[in-house]
């Protein structure tokens, strides 16, 4: 079962910190980062092959090909008391 852009986007919109593990298209290295779209209003298609998310640690936008995502974990802020 493949990861769908809509599922990742929904998680990014409700969580301030989502851990995403993905492979680089250029180097084939595995990267792990922490991303969000919470309080960041950018239009993205739920059917897109690539998503754009705010890199919390490096404070920059990152584009990620959905097909390269191997794992993503987000916990709603309310559950963390945030």
Secondary structure, 3 states (H helix, E strand, C coil): CCCCHHHHHHHHHHCCCEEEEEECCCCCCEEEEEEECCCCCCCCCCCCCEEEEEECCCCEEEEEEHHHEEEEEECCHHHHCC
